[in-house]
Structures are given as C-alpha cells and as structure tokens.
Amino acid sequence: MPPLRLLRTGNNAHGVRNPITSYRILQLNCNTDRSIPKHARTMASNGPSSEGRKLKILMLHGFTQTGHIFEIKTKALKKHLEKSIPAAPKPGFLKDYPGGVELSYPTAPIRLDVTDIPGYDVDGDKESPEAYGWWRRKGDAEPFVYAGMEQGLAKIAEVLKNEGPFDGVLGFSQGGAAAGMVASLLESGRREAFEQAQAKGGMRYPDAFTEDTGFVEGMVHPPMKFAVSYSGFGASTNALYQAFYTPKIQTPMLHFLGSVDTVVSEERSLRLVDACIQGRGREGGVQRVVTHPGGHTLPSQKQYVAALVTFIREAVSEDVDLKVDKVEERAEDMDVPF
C-alpha cells in the first residue's frame, strides 16, 4: 500500500488557513513522503503496535572519548540491559517494546587537541589523539564559557532526526551534562524560556533543534521519556546557559554519583540534580540520586543496573516486577576509569 499523506483542506472564516484544521488523506505513488519529518515517519512505522519495536537509548560519551570507546567501556552495562529488557517472548520483556533494547553511540563533532586534554603529555606525541568533545570549556574559573556547544548540540540533533525516535538519553560526564540539556531542550515550553532568557543575555535556542514542518515550526524530536546521568554536571553558572534549567527539567532523570569522584565535584553534579523537578527525591521505586563507592566511572554491578532498569520501566509506564539476572562479569567487563 502506498504511504499516506495528510494535507490541510480547510480555511477559517476569513479565508486564511488555520494551523488547526481538517485534513484529507491522499495515497502517494512515491516511496517516501519527504514533507513529513523523519522522526514522525519513523514513529508511524515503529509505533506501539509495531512488531519488534525496540526501546532506543541515545548514549552520549564523555570528554576525550568517542562513541566506539564509550560502547566498549559500557559493555557490561549493555549486556545487563539486554538481559533485563529482553526481546519477546523472553520473560521480562516490555510489552510496548517487544524488540528489546537498542543503544546508539554517536561521536561528538569536536576533535580535541593535546592542549585540550588534562594531563596529556604535550612534550611527547604531537599527533592529535582520537579524542572528541561536545564542547570545550573556556576560562580559568566560573563563569565558564562552552566553546562549540552549538556544534555539539547540532550533532545530537542530527542523530535524533536521522536515527530516532529515541525513548531516552544516557550520558557519562560531559555526556551526562549533555543528556540533561537534550532532555531540557525537547520539553514543551523550553523554547519560550530560551527566548525570555535571550532578552537578558542568555544563549539562543539552538536552531538545530527546530524543524519547519511547512505550517508550524516544531521540534526536531519528541520529548524524551527519561534521561540518565553518570558523573554528569550542571552547566556553568554563566547566565548564557540558565534557560536549560529555568524552569526546572520536567523529564524524569536519574543521577549516578561516585563518592570518590575526583574529576567532577559533588557540587557540580548536584547542580544538575537540583535543576530537575524531581531533584534529590524519590519517585516510585527509585531514588533519583544513586551514590556508588567508586570514582569517575560508570558502575555495572547488579544493584546499580537494577536501579537503572527499574527507573526505565517506570519511566515508560511499565509495571515493575524486576528480577535482574546475574550476569557473570569478566575482568574486561569490570568498571574502568573513564
């Protein structure tokens, strides 16, 4: 059957087309209707009733990493998630996601120089390492400025548009900060908040996150159902970035903090926690802040994965009857410093 296209057919009493009007359905003789945003076409073909629909999570790596490196370092976590959110008909599958879980690992667009990387031996190898970031922090103290942020967010928007729709976003360190920003940017009313803040010196709402549908300018992707931050942080106290957090982030967000993290201070991490409406509280079966005894790492032990899976199930409105099967960890799957 040819694809369907929705076209407006009604005008208002003054002969002007209304944004809210009647539609008629036309069958098209082409393979794809380019006038419908890609994420909308994907949602239509990958909707709740679609056989094999997967729960898709966008994975954002930390500063100096790549998507591939992040995938390697989260190997144990990925294994746990695939076992805890299996494809149907295995026990524990999510009825709205019978295809199981799928993780996507993009690489940030900003290639870093050796001078961008703390502790790098600049007197040794002069070749630029295979290291990337979503932005570069400029300044010796607060308020910092994030150079290249627009470029980093544009890359994420591109992934959302071309590979989405995603159900959630998960990030580590700088990627955890970016996860909070992405969740914020996709919320209803956030663009208006940016416009108000821009009048007072705040940054402009990223153009890459808007999409012109032909009669109204919308967002490039639907709001996220959930967000997760591991060793993440709130953006600089610079007034440029406050529209990310004012009003507070409505999207359910889970935060993992290392008690001996020497890279991202607790103060910076709690800045992101307190920018979320659920903050340090508890919703359902999961405390929104989970502290582990490690440092700047992404914990993959059973109890921390159980908290993550419970949170995801609650966020996608599934009944929670969680039993996380034991997954034997080999040495290469254990937590490693990032």
KERO-629008 format. One record per atom (N, C-alpha, C, CB): z, x, y. Coordinates in steps of 0.02 Angstrom, whole numbers, padded with zeros to 5 digits, always signed. Glycine has a CB too. Example, Ala and Ser with C-alpha at 12.3 -4.5 7.8 and 13.67 -1.06 7.14 Angstrom:
<lumros>
+00390+00660-00284+00390+00615-00225+00390+00660-00165+00452+00565-00224+00354+00642-00112+00357+00684-00053+00394+00645+00002+00286+00704-00030
</lumros>
This chain:
<lumros>
+00000+00042-00060+00000+00000+00000+00000+00044+00062+00061-00048+00001-00044+00028+00110-00045+00069+00171+00021+00065+00208-00102+00047+00217+00039+00116+00248+00101+00113+00287+00099+00057+00338+00114+00180+00321+00158+00037+00361+00164-00016+00410+00179+00011+00478+00218-00065+00390+00154-00022+00529+00168-00001+00598+00192-00061+00637+00104+00029+00631+00244-00050+00677+00271-00103+00719+00244-00096+00790+00348-00101+00719+00213-00149+00816+00186-00148+00884+00215-00206+00923+00109-00153+00883+00230-00194+00988+00255-00246+01031+00200-00296+01048+00284-00216+01096+00217-00359+01050+00166-00409+01066+00186-00452+01125+00153-00452+01007+00249-00450+01148+00271-00497+01199+00282-00466+01267+00334-00529+01178+00271-00504+01320+00287-00486+01388+00341-00533+01413+00224-00488+01434+00375-00513+01466+00425-00557+01494+00392-00606+01542+00481-00517+01529+00433-00645+01577+00407-00698+01619+00365-00671+01677+00463-00740+01647+00374-00608+01693+00337-00579+01749+00276-00540+01725+00382-00533+01790+00261-00545+01660+00203-00510+01633+00215-00437+01619+00146-00516+01681+00279-00416+01619+00296-00346+01606+00325-00340+01536+00347-00319+01660+00304-00288+01501+00330-00280+01433+00405-00266+01434+00292-00222+01398+00441-00300+01389+00512-00289+01382+00525-00235+01330+00548-00354+01364+00575-00192+01339+00592-00145+01285+00618-00181+01224+00644-00095+01310+00648-00241+01234+00670-00281+01177+00623-00341+01173+00746-00304+01185+00581-00343+01125+00529-00394+01122+00510-00406+01050+00467-00373+01163+00460-00449+01039+00439-00463+00971+00390-00411+00947+00407-00533+00967+00385-00406+00882+00341-00357+00852+00296-00391+00801+00382-00300+00819+00238-00363+00791+00197-00385+00736+00182-00325+00690+00131-00418+00761+00170-00339+00629+00161-00286+00579+00087-00278+00564+00200-00302+00514+00063-00217+00570-00006-00202+00555-00009-00153+00497-00042-00172+00617-00056-00164+00452-00068-00116+00400-00118-00065+00426-00095-00150+00335-00101-00002+00415-00143+00052+00439-00181+00082+00381-00101+00106+00475-00241+00106+00395-00282+00136+00343-00275+00212+00343-00354+00117+00353-00224+00237+00379-00212+00309+00379-00151+00324+00335-00202+00336+00451-00139+00387+00321-00084+00406+00276-00018+00407+00312-00098+00472+00246-00017+00424+00377+00045+00433+00413+00038+00404+00482+00067+00507+00416+00090+00367+00506+00089+00341+00574+00127+00390+00618+00120+00270+00578+00091+00430+00656+00123+00482+00697+00161+00453+00756+00071+00530+00721+00151+00389+00771+00186+00361+00829+00259+00346+00813+00151+00298+00852+00276+00344+00748+00345+00333+00729+00379+00400+00721+00350+00290+00664+00438+00413+00752+00471+00478+00745+00480+00496+00672+00538+00477+00781+00474+00561+00658+00476+00583+00588+00541+00564+00554+00467+00658+00584+00598+00571+00590+00661+00554+00557+00665+00480+00541+00720+00574+00602+00631+00438+00581+00630+00367+00567+00588+00353+00505+00605+00327+00627+00530+00388+00499+00488+00379+00440+00525+00402+00378+00423+00417+00448+00561+00459+00384+00598+00485+00327+00652+00438+00306+00627+00553+00343+00688+00409+00356+00741+00362+00340+00713+00301+00304+00778+00341+00403+00654+00279+00325+00625+00220+00293+00607+00235+00220+00563+00198+00331+00582+00295+00207+00562+00312+00140+00620+00338+00098+00507+00363+00141+00675+00356+00130+00732+00386+00095+00795+00345+00109+00742+00459+00116+00787+00280+00115+00841+00235+00133+00890+00225+00078+00815+00170+00156+00942+00182+00090+00995+00172+00042+00970+00148-00025+01044+00123+00069+00915+00110-00027+00891+00084-00090+00843+00131-00126+00858+00017-00079+00826+00187-00094+00778+00233-00123+00808+00269-00183+00754+00284-00071+00771+00269-00237+00793+00305-00296+00792+00380-00282+00749+00288-00358+00847+00413-00297+00851+00485-00288+00872+00508-00220+00787+00514-00304+00893+00464-00175+00914+00485-00109+00972+00534-00114+00935+00423-00066+00968+00587-00075+01020+00639-00076+01061+00638-00013+00988+00708-00085+01124+00658-00020+01168+00668+00038+01151+00737+00066+01245+00662+00019+01124+00738+00127+01099+00801+00155+01147+00829+00207+01029+00790+00186+01162+00892+00199+01208+00926+00245+01173+00986+00277+01272+00949+00207+01175+00989+00342+01147+01045+00380+01199+01100+00384+01125+01022+00451+01182+01160+00360+01229+01216+00356+01211+01267+00410+01227+01248+00285+01258+01279+00456+01246+01324+00513+01287+01388+00505+01264+01289+00580+01253+01443+00499+01285+01508+00487+01321+01534+00549+01235+01558+00463+01360+01586+00538+01397+01617+00592+01357+01671+00628+01460+01647+00566+01386+01699+00680+01356+01752+00720+01344+01812+00676+01402+01770+00781+01286+01843+00682+01262+01902+00646+01238+01886+00575+01317+01954+00642+01236+01824+00556+01212+01807+00489+01140+01780+00491+01258+01755+00457+01116+01757+00434+01054+01720+00426+01069+01661+00381+00997+01765+00397+01022+01613+00379+01031+01557+00334+01036+01580+00262+00975+01508+00341+00995+01629+00243+00996+01653+00174+01063+01687+00157+00938+01703+00163+01088+01727+00202+01152+01760+00190+01208+01708+00184+01168+01810+00246+01206+01658+00227+01257+01605+00225+01254+01567+00159+01247+01557+00284+01193+01556+00135+01186+01522+00070+01217+01564+00014+01112+01508+00055+01207+01629+00016+01236+01673-00034+01312+01672-00030+01210+01745-00026+01338+01676+00031+01411+01679+00040+01446+01613+00025+01426+01701+00111+01408+01558+00026+01438+01492+00010+01417+01469-00059+01417+01440+00063+01398+01516-00101+01375+01500-00168+01427+01460-00207+01358+01563-00206+01490+01481-00204+01543+01447-00242+01554+01377-00213+01608+01487-00240+01554+01370-00147+01563+01305-00116+01506+01258-00135+01568+01312-00039+01446+01284-00134+01388+01243-00152+01393+01219-00224+01323+01283-00143+01416+01264-00268+01424+01246-00338+01475+01190-00347+01444+01307-00380+01531+01196-00310+01583+01144-00313+01556+01077-00288+01644+01166-00270+01520+01078-00232+01494+01016-00203+01445+00983-00251+01460+01030-00136+01401+01022-00281+01352+00994-00327+01386+00964-00388+01302+01047-00349+01442+00992-00408+01479+00965-00466+01521+00904-00446+01524+01019-00496+01546+00904-00384+01589+00849-00361+01550+00790-00335+01636+00874-00307+01488+00802-00311+01444+00748-00287+01380+00753-00328+01430+00753-00209+01383+00735-00391+01325+00745-00436+01272+00691-00426+01348+00746-00508+01216+00703-00457+01163+00652-00460+01180+00601-00513+01094+00685-00474+01157+00539-00502+01166+00487-00552+01128+00505-00616+01143+00417-00523+01154+00486-00674+01211+00441-00686+01276+00477-00701+01195+00394-00742+01283+00540-00681+01343+00578-00697+01404+00546-00664+01336+00652-00675+01462+00549-00696+01523+00519-00666+01538+00550-00598+01583+00529-00713+01556+00506-00550+01574+00529-00483+01517+00528-00434+01601+00598-00487+01458+00508-00455+01402+00507-00407+01414+00453-00354+01334+00493-00444+01386+00465-00295+01392+00417-00240+01336+00366-00246+01389+00453-00171+01354+00302-00245+01304+00250-00258+01248+00249-00206+01337+00182-00261+01264+00269-00144+01213+00271-00092+01173+00336-00093+01245+00262-00024+01195+00384-00134+01161+00449-00139+01152+00468-00212+01200+00503-00100+01112+00431-00249+01106+00444-00321+01073+00510-00337+01067+00388-00353+01042+00542-00287+01011+00607-00298+01058+00666-00294+00955+00617-00250+01122+00652-00277+01170+00707-00270+01172+00734-00199+01153+00763-00318+01184+00798-00193+01192+00829-00127+01139+00884-00117+01263+00858-00119+01118+00892-00055+01069+00944-00038+01091+00979+00025+00998+00913-00029+01093+01046+00023+01114+01086+00080+01053+01122+00109+01169+01137+00059+01048+01122+00175+00993+01154+00210+01019+01210+00254+00953+01104+00252+00990+01270+00248+01016+01330+00281+00965+01360+00329+01036+01382+00228+00959+01336+00390+00914+01367+00438+00942+01433+00465+00899+01319+00495+00899+01473+00492+00920+01535+00525+00914+01527+00601+00878+01596+00500+00964+01550+00637+00964+01545+00710+00905+01584+00739+01030+01571+00739+00881+01566+00798+00820+01596+00825+00830+01661+00863+00788+01548+00870+00892+01678+00880+00903+01737+00923+00919+01798+00881+00961+01723+00974+00873+01844+00877+00885+01905+00840+00928+01952+00882+00818+01940+00819+00980+01978+00852+01030+02016+00888+01014+02091+00888+01099+02005+00859+01031+02124+00943+01027+02196+00947+01092+02227+00921+01013+02219+01020+01090+02292+00908+01150+02325+00883+01207+02320+00934+01135+02399+00868+01189+02317+00998+01241+02313+01050+01274+02244+01053+01211+02330+01118+01244+02194+01020+01273+02127+01018+01327+02120+00964+01219+02076+01007+01329+02168+00918+01370+02160+00858+01434+02201+00865+01332+02180+00794+01492+02169+00868+01555+02205+00874+01565+02253+00815+01614+02157+00879+01583+02316+00831+01598+02364+00778+01538+02398+00747+01636+02332+00725+01478+02381+00771+01418+02412+00742+01411+02483+00768+01355+02370+00758+01393+02529+00724+01386+02600+00741+01321+02610+00779+01389+02644+00678+01325+02606+00845+01264+02613+00885+01238+02684+00886+01277+02590+00957+01279+02733+00865+01257+02802+00862+01222+02819+00796+01316+02849+00872+01224+02771+00750+01192+02782+00686+01122+02753+00685+01233+02751+00630+01111+02704+00642+01045+02673+00634+01025+02636+00698+01045+02625+00574+00969+02654+00726+00946+02623+00788+00905+02560+00775+00905+02672+00829+00888+02548+00712+00849+02489+00696+00892+02426+00705+00823+02493+00623+00861+02374+00732+00898+02311+00740+00911+02282+00671+00858+02261+00784+00973+02262+00658+00989+02234+00592+00960+02164+00585+01065+02233+00582+00959+02139+00524+00936+02070+00511+00995+02025+00526+00911+02061+00437+01007+02014+00590+01065+01975+00612+01044+01929+00668+01123+02022+00634+01069+01867+00665+01047+01816+00712+01106+01776+00739+00997+01769+00680+01096+01744+00796+01147+01703+00825+01117+01641+00858+01188+01742+00877+01160+01591+00868+01138+01530+00902+01141+01538+00977+01182+01470+00880+01179+01588+01001+01181+01608+01071+01217+01675+01076+01216+01553+01115+01213+01706+01134+01250+01767+01148+01304+01752+01200+01203+01824+01173+01363+01777+01188+01417+01767+01237+01415+01822+01289+01487+01767+01201+01414+01801+01352+01412+01848+01407+01476+01844+01448+01350+01834+01451+01502+01903+01467+01563+01906+01507+01618+01941+01470+01585+01836+01526+01665+01968+01507+01721+02005+01478+01782+01960+01467+01740+02062+01523+01783+01902+01498+01839+01857+01491+01817+01787+01509+01900+01879+01534+01859+01737+01494+01843+01668+01513+01839+01663+01589+01897+01619+01486+01794+01620+01613+01747+01577+01575+01683+01613+01556+01730+01515+01617+01669+01614+01490+01609+01646+01466+01547+01603+01480+01615+01661+01391+01489+01636+01477+01425+01601+01480+01389+01614+01415+01382+01623+01543+01357+01564+01387+01321+01571+01324+01246+01577+01337+01336+01510+01277+01222+01638+01337+01151+01650+01349+01110+01630+01288+01139+01725+01366+01056+01595+01300+01012+01574+01245+01033+01511+01209+01007+01629+01197+01085+01477+01234+01109+01417+01200+01053+01365+01193+01168+01387+01237+01013+01357+01246+00959+01308+01244+00911+01323+01187+00922+01305+01310+00898+01387+01176+00853+01408+01123+00884+01393+01055+00837+01483+01129+00948+01408+01048+00982+01394+00985+00984+01320+00969+01052+01421+00987+01000+01279+01018+01002+01206+01007+00932+01179+00994+01032+01172+01068+00881+01208+01025+00813+01186+01013+00793+01198+00940+00764+01221+01061+00814+01254+00912+00800+01269+00842+00833+01217+00797+00824+01339+00823+00896+01200+00812+00931+01149+00772+00896+01082+00778+01004+01144+00794+00876+01064+00838+00840+01001+00848+00775+00999+00808+00825+00990+00923+00741+01056+00805+00679+01060+00766+00693+01047+00692+00647+01129+00775+00747+01075+00666+00765+01065+00596+00784+00992+00584+00824+01112+00576+00822+00963+00630+00841+00893+00624+00779+00849+00620+00885+00871+00684+00730+00864+00661+00670+00823+00665+00626+00832+00604+00630+00840+00727+00618+00893+00581+00571+00908+00527+00599+00902+00457+00544+00977+00536+00666+00911+00450+00696+00910+00384+00745+00852+00374+00731+00975+00371+00761+00816+00428+00809+00762+00424+00780+00699+00394+00837+00747+00491+00819+00645+00392+00885+00642+00424+00940+00674+00381+00903+00571+00439+00990+00703+00416+01048+00732+00384+01107+00683+00391+01066+00801+00415+01151+00686+00342+01211+00644+00345+01269+00680+00379+01232+00624+00275+01270+00746+00374+01324+00783+00405+01303+00854+00422+01384+00785+00359+01346+00888+00459+01333+00957+00479+01395+00997+00466+01312+00961+00555+01386+01057+00438+01442+01101+00421+01425+01170+00448+01455+01104+00344+01474+01202+00481+01461+01268+00508+01520+01314+00501+01442+01262+00580+01504+01379+00503+01556+01431+00500+01556+01472+00564+01544+01477+00439+01615+01483+00593+01624+01524+00652+01581+01499+00710+01608+01598+00637+01533+01539+00734+01489+01514+00787+01452+01451+00763+01439+01568+00809+01434+01449+00699+01403+01390+00671+01449+01330+00671+01379+01404+00601+01516+01342+00664+01564+01288+00668+01568+01259+00738+01633+01312+00646+01564+01304+00788+01562+01281+00857+01498+01240+00869+01565+01341+00906+01442+01265+00842+01378+01229+00849+01380+01162+00814+01321+01272+00822+01415+01158+00757+01420+01094+00721+01453+01041+00764+01459+01103+00655+01506+01061+00800+01539+01014+00845+01493+00993+00901+01602+01045+00874+01453+01040+00927+01407+01024+00981+01353+00975+00958+01375+01087+01008+01326+00988+00898+01273+00945+00871+01300+00874+00861+01246+00973+00805+01359+00868+00830+01388+00802+00820+01397+00766+00887+01456+00808+00784+01420+00803+00937+01430+00775+01003+01365+00751+01034+01463+00826+01049+01314+00794+01032+01250+00779+01066+01217+00717+01038+01203+00838+01059+01228+00701+00975+01195+00645+00943+01233+00579+00950+01185+00659+00870+01291+00581+00983+01331+00520+00990+01304+00475+01046+01404+00538+01005+01315+00412+01038+01295+00364+01089+01334+00376+01154+01307+00291+01064+01299+00377+01209+01330+00387+01274+01339+00459+01295+01396+00354+01274+01324+00507+01251+01336+00577+01268+01287+00601+01322+01329+00622+01206+01226+00576+01320+01178+00598+01370+01201+00578+01440+01109+00568+01356+01229+00517+01447+01255+00495+01511+01313+00539+01534+01277+00421+01507+01354+00561+01486+01409+00605+01503+01384+00672+01530+01454+00618+01441+01329+00697+01500+01299+00759+01525+01270+00750+01595+01245+00783+01477+01240+00693+01607+01211+00680+01673+01265+00678+01726+01171+00614+01673+01322+00648+01710+01377+00646+01758+01405+00716+01769+01433+00599+01733+01412+00755+01715+01438+00823+01722+01389+00868+01758+01455+00851+01653+01325+00857+01748+01274+00899+01780+01279+00893+01856+01204+00880+01756+01296+00834+01880+01303+00824+01952+01360+00867+01981+01315+00751+01968+01405+00889+01936+01461+00931+01958+01455+01003+01934+01527+00901+01932+01394+01022+01914+01383+01092+01895+01378+01103+01820+01436+01134+01921+01381+01051+01780+01376+01058+01708+01304+01069+01685+01404+00997+01674+01296+01088+01623+01229+01100+01596+01192+01034+01585+01233+01140+01531+01127+01039+01585+01084+00982+01573+01085+00963+01499+01012+00997+01596+01080+00898+01484+01074+00877+01415+01011+00909+01386+01071+00798+01408+01017+00941+01327+00960+00979+01300+00898+00935+01290+00978+01012+01234+00843+00955+01320+00781+00917+01314+00759+00911+01241+00726+00949+01354+00775+00963+01201+00753+00963+01131+00785+00907+01091+00770+01030+01099+00840+00880+01115+00875+00827+01079+00850+00757+01099+00949+00832+01090+00802+00754+01143+00773+00689+01162+00705+00682+01131+00769+00682+01239+00684+00620+01120+00619+00607+01092+00590+00544+01123+00622+00600+01015+00530+00550+01150+00496+00493+01181+00461+00453+01127+00447+00517+01235+00484+00393+01114+00454+00350+01062+00396+00309+01088+00507+00304+01034+00379+00316+01151+00323+00279+01179+00344+00225+01228+00283+00248+01124+00403+00197+01218+00426+00146+01266+00499+00157+01287+00419+00077+01236+00533+00202+01252+00601+00219+01272+00616+00289+01248+00654+00168+01243+00654+00326+01286+00670+00395+01268+00735+00395+01228+00677+00441+01331+00730+00412+01165+00788+00411+01121+00808+00481+01100+00774+00370+01059+00850+00485+01049+00873+00549+01024+00831+00571+00964+00948+00546+01005+00830+00635+00952+00787+00663+00901+00812+00646+00830+00782+00738+00909+00874+00624+00824+00904+00613+00759+00960+00562+00766+00931+00680+00728+00974+00522+00715+01031+00476+00719+01097+00514+00723+01031+00428+00658+01151+00481+00744+01217+00513+00744+01237+00537+00674+01270+00465+00772+01273+00593+00672+01298+00618+00608+01355+00573+00583+01322+00691+00615+01360+00568+00517+01416+00531+00488+01480+00574+00486+01398+00508+00417+01471+00640+00484+01529+00684+00482+01508+00755+00504+01560+00686+00412+01559+00794+00521+01549+00864+00539+01607+00904+00511+01543+00874+00616+01595+00967+00494+01646+01011+00465+01641+01079+00499+01638+01017+00387+01698+01106+00517+01701+01172+00548+01747+01218+00509+01724+01166+00621+01722+01276+00490+01762+01328+00459+01769+01385+00509+01730+01353+00391+01830+01399+00530+01842+01452+00579+01800+01443+00642+01828+01521+00549+01787+01379+00660+01748+01365+00719+01792+01366+00782+01715+01297+00713+01762+01349+00838+01799+01352+00901+01766+01307+00952+01803+01425+00927+01803+01290+01003+01776+01253+01059+01740+01301+01106+01831+01216+01096+01690+01275+01140+01652+01318+01185+01696+01344+01241+01592+01279+01214+01668+01390+01278+01702+01420+01334+01732+01367+01381+01654+01466+01373+01784+01386+01416+01814+01340+01465+01770+01331+01526+01882+01367+01486+01714+01365+01527+01666+01358+01582+01646+01285+01590+01603+01402+01570+01646+01261+01652+01630+01191+01665+01559+01172+01643+01637+01177+01739+01517+01223+01631+01450+01210+01606+01450+01169+01543+01414+01274+01595+01501+01179+01500+01499+01152+01432+01547+01095+01419+01513+01206+01384+01580+01070+01469+01633+01021+01458+01606+00952+01436+01674+01013+01520+01542+00938+01450+01515+00873+01429+01509+00867+01354+01447+00862+01461+01511+00924+01318+01513+00920+01245+01577+00885+01221+01508+00991+01215+01630+00891+01261+01697+00870+01238+01728+00815+01280+01742+00929+01237+01695+00795+01333+01721+00742+01376+01667+00690+01387+01745+00770+01444+01676+00629+01357+01734+00608+01318+01737+00643+01250+01731+00532+01307+01793+00633+01216+01805+00669+01154+01753+00651+01101+01875+00654+01128+01743+00698+01054+01695+00688+01000+01720+00632+00954+01686+00754+00960+01677+00583+00944+01694+00525+00903+01679+00536+00829+01656+00464+00927+01631+00577+00813+01611+00589+00744+01669+00617+00704+01551+00638+00742+01684+00589+00645+01737+00618+00603+01725+00692+00590+01743+00580+00536+01775+00733+00604+01766+00805+00598+01826+00836+00563+01755+00837+00666+01811+00878+00514+01863+00914+00476+01862+00987+00495+01851+00905+00399+01921+01016+00504+01927+01085+00528+01966+01127+00477+01961+01088+00598+01939+01183+00456+01974+01231+00413+01990+01293+00455+01931+01250+00350+02053+01313+00456+02076+01370+00494+02110+01420+00448+02124+01348+00551+02096+01484+00457+02130+01536+00420+02193+01558+00456+02084+01596+00409+02248+01561+00420+02312+01577+00453+02315+01649+00476+02370+01564+00405+02273+01693+00448+02272+01763+00470+02202+01782+00496+02292+01810+00411+02168+01734+00526+02102+01747+00555+02111+01789+00618+02065+01680+00572+02083+01849+00617+02088+01894+00674+02024+01895+00716+02105+01965+00651+01975+01856+00696+01911+01854+00733+01910+01797+00783+01852+01848+00684+01929+01738+00759+01933+01679+00803+02006+01659+00807+01889+01619+00776+02034+01661+00867+02105+01646+00875+02119+01572+00863+02127+01665+00945+02180+01557+00845+02201+01488+00834+02191+01447+00897+02274+01485+00811+02204+01476+00954+02195+01441+01018+02124+01417+01027+02216+01485+01076+02076+01459+01012+02005+01440+01019+01986+01386+00969+01960+01501+01011+02011+01393+00907+01995+01343+00856+02025+01275+00874+02021+01365+00788+02087+01275+00899+02120+01213+00917+02088+01180+00978+02194+01225+00930+02052+01219+01017+02015+01190+01073+01963+01141+01048+01982+01246+01116+01930+01158+00992+01883+01112+00962+01918+01054+00928+01839+01149+00911+01973+01069+00893+02012+01016+00860+02032+00963+00911+02074+01045+00825+02060+00985+00966+02086+00938+01016+02031+00903+01056+02133+00974+01064+01969+00927+01049+01913+00894+01081+01887+00835+01039+01856+00944+01094+01914+00827+00979+01894+00772+00935+01945+00715+00940+01889+00797+00861+01919+00654+00938+01963+00596+00947+02016+00592+00892+01922+00532+00949+01999+00615+00832+02047+00614+00777+02092+00676+00779+02012+00611+00711+02073+00726+00816+02114+00784+00831+02150+00814+00771+02163+00766+00881+02216+00820+00778+02256+00850+00726+02287+00798+00679+02311+00892+00756+02263+00736+00684+02292+00682+00645+02267+00680+00574+02279+00617+00679+02280+00622+00544+02260+00611+00475+02225+00543+00472+02322+00613+00427+02168+00543+00439+02131+00481+00429+02118+00474+00354+02064+00480+00470+02138+00417+00325+02128+00408+00254+02167+00459+00215+02054+00413+00236+02133+00494+00169+02169+00540+00126+02166+00612+00148+02142+00536+00058+02140+00626+00207+02130+00696+00227+02160+00710+00295+02056+00713+00226+02201+00762+00299+02224+00788+00362+02164+00821+00396+02282+00839+00354+02154+00809+00461+02095+00833+00494+02095+00908+00506+02087+00797+00559+02153+00940+00503+02157+01013+00507+02187+01039+00442+02201+01035+00569+02149+01081+00408+02171+01110+00344+02178+01186+00355+02121+01094+00286+02238+01211+00346+02250+01283+00355+02255+01317+00287+02316+01295+00396+02218+01371+00280+02220+01409+00217+02249+01478+00232+02149+01416+00186+02273+01513+00180+02309+01576+00192+02264+01637+00203+02353+01591+00134+02199+01626+00208+02153+01682+00217+02138+01697+00289+02089+01667+00181+02087+01738+00299+02067+01758+00366+02004+01723+00387+02057+01833+00369+01955+01763+00412+01892+01735+00437+01845+01725+00378+01860+01782+00492+01861+01675+00336+01825+01662+00275+01814+01587+00267+01862+01691+00215+01772+01571+00219+01761+01501+00200+01790+01492+00131+01685+01483+00202+01850+01460+00126+01885+01456+00062+01848+01410+00013+01956+01432+00072+01843+01432-00050+01809+01391-00100+01855+01372-00157+01749+01429-00128+01921+01384-00149+01967+01364-00202+01971+01288-00208+02037+01393-00188+01993+01267-00266+01989+01196-00285+02021+01150-00234+02023+01187-00351+02080+01166-00209+02115+01119-00164+02078+01109-00098+02186+01142-00151+02043+01161-00075+02008+01156-00012+01941+01119-00021+01996+01226+00018+01909+01129-00078+01849+01091-00092+01866+01017-00102+01812+01118-00154+01923+01004-00134+01945+00935-00143+01955+00900-00076+02011+00933-00184+01983+00935-00028+01992+00906+00039+01925+00892+00071+02033+00954+00084+01877+00938+00063+01811+00929+00091+01775+00869+00059+01769+00992+00082+01777+00865-00007+01742+00811-00042+01773+00743-00026+01744+00823-00118+01840+00740-00023+01873+00677-00005+01852+00655+00065+01950+00685-00009+01851+00703+00111+01830+00689+00180+01759+00662+00182+01836+00752+00224+01713+00694+00146+01643+00672+00146+01637+00602+00117+01599+00721+00107+01672+00589+00062+01668+00523+00031+01694+00469+00079+01709+00522-00035+01747+00483+00113+01774+00435+00161+01726+00426+00220+01843+00458+00187+01695+00480+00242+01650+00476+00299+01588+00435+00285+01631+00546+00322+01565+00436+00222+01506+00397+00204+01526+00331+00172+01461+00437+00157+01589+00311+00181+01615+00246+00161+01612+00234+00086+01576+00192+00196+01626+00286+00049+01631+00278-00023+01704+00271-00043+01598+00337-00060+01717+00232-00096+01784+00229-00123+01801+00298-00151+01790+00174-00178+01862+00321-00138+01880+00388-00157+01924+00386-00219+01916+00424-00100+01899+00413-00273+01937+00421-00334+01921+00491-00358+01920+00366-00389+01947+00539-00322+01923+00608-00328+01955+00645-00385+01935+00645-00264+01912+00675-00426+01933+00722-00476+01885+00781-00472+01934+00690-00549+01908+00835-00444+01866+00894-00437+01871+00935-00500+01886+00936-00375+01816+00937-00537+01817+00975-00599+01827+01049-00584+01752+00964-00638+01860+01082-00629+01871+01153-00621+01806+01190-00631+01924+01178-00671+01790+01233-00584+01730+01274-00589+01753+01347-00595+01684+01264-00527+01732+01378-00648+01753+01447-00658+01720+01491-00607+01735+01471-00729+01761+01529-00571+01735+01573-00518+01728+01644-00544+01779+01571-00456+01670+01673-00533+01662+01743-00548+01678+01784-00486+01589+01758-00572+01682+01849-00494+01703+01891-00439+01657+01884-00379+01705+01965-00461+01591+01877-00392+01544+01872-00336+01547+01805-00300+01474+01885-00361+01582+01756-00331+01589+01690-00300+01652+01683-00259+01587+01637-00352+01696+01731-00263+01760+01725-00227+01750+01731-00153+01809+01779-00251+01802+01713-00115+01798+01718-00042+01785+01790-00021+01862+01691-00010+01739+01798+00023+01725+01865+00050+01724+01860+00126+01657+01892+00024+01744+01914+00159+01744+01911+00233+01674+01898+00259+01772+01977+00262+01672+01859+00313+01608+01846+00345+01596+01894+00402+01606+01773+00370
</lumros>
